[in-house]
């Protein structure tokens, strides 16, 4: 370095702009990720070999997914400003019931597949069949 470099005025470095991601946006992204994982698991269940090892692996993965959904329901319920929510959203208790129903449906499908059948067909998280 030369002496000329030392005498040069310092150029201010632009501060890194931090993205402000709200809690609601993060929870929404997590819900979408959980839905994609559920769809992927359902696709794997359709193509899964009838071995018990594969069923156990899928059951563990689905248990983790169910726990994630339960935690998302809790996060969603704990978010600030929930007092003004619209009436079509699930209450925390309804959300937990929804998770319990999802678990039961997943267990039923695994039992059917383990018994050598195929699941009844694709359903959405709200229990309605896709047409």
N, C-alpha and C positions, 0 to 999 in steps of 0.2 A: 504494500500500500504506500502511496506517496503522501506528502504533506498536504497536497491539494485536496485529497479525499477527506482528511480530518477537518478542513476548514469549511467544507460544504455544509449547508444547513440541513438539518435532519428533516427528512420527508415523513410526515405523519402517516402512520400505518392505519389503514381503515380498519375499524373494529369489525370483527366477525359478527355479522348480523344473526342473532339467534332467532330461530323460528319459534314463534309462540304457538304451541299446540295445546289447545284446551283439553281439559279432562274428558269432556263429552266426545271430542273427536277421537281421542285415544281409545275410549271404551267402544265407540262405534267401529273403529278399525279392528279391535279385538273381537267383537261380535262377528264381523265379516270373516275374519280368519277362522274363528270357530266353525262357522257355517261351511267354509271351504273344506276344513278338516273333516267335518261330518260327511260332506258329499264324497270326499276321497275315501273315507272308511266304508261308506255304503257301496262304492264302486268296487273296492277290494273285497268286500263281503260277497258280492256277486261272483267274482272271479276266484274266490278263495278255494283252495283244495279242502277236501272234507276231513283233514287231519285235525286231531285235537290240539297239536302244538300251534298250528296256525290260528285256531279258534281262541286259544289262551292268549296269544299275542294280541289279537284284535280286541279281546275283552279288556286287556290291560290298557290298551291305547284308548278305547272308548271310555274306560273309567277315568282316565286322565282328562279326556275331553269333557266328560260330565262334570268333573270337579272344576274345570276351567269355566264352564258355563255357570255353575253355582257361584263361583267367585265373581264372575262378571255381573250376575244379578245383584250380588251384594254391593259391588262397586257402583253399579248404576243406581241402586237405592240410596247409597250414601252420598251421591253427588249433590252439591249445593244447588239450591233453586228448584228442588223437586216439588215444592208446594204448588207451583203453577203448572204442573204437568197436565197434559190432556187426558181425558177419561179413557181413551182407547189404549193407553199404555198399561202394562201389567204392574200390579202392586207387588211389593216384595214377597208377600205370601203367595200370590198367584204365580210369580216367577219361580219360586221354589217348588210349587206343585207342578209347574210346567217342566222343570228339570227332573222331578221324580217320574213324571209320565214319560219323558224322553228316555230315562234310564230303563224303565220297564219295557218300553218298545224295543230298545236296543238289545236287552237281555232276551226278549221273546224272539227277535230275529236271529240272534246267535244260537238259541236253542233249536230253532227250525233248521238252520243251516247245519248244525252239528248232528241233527237227526237225519240229514240227507235231503232235506227239502230246500226250497228257495224262499226267500222272504216274500211277503205278500205284495210288495211293490214299493216304488219310491213314494215317500210321503214327505211333506215339508215339516219344519219344526213345529208348526201349529197343529199337526196331526191330519191335515187335509191331503188327499192324494193329488198328485200332479196329473192334470188331464192331458 
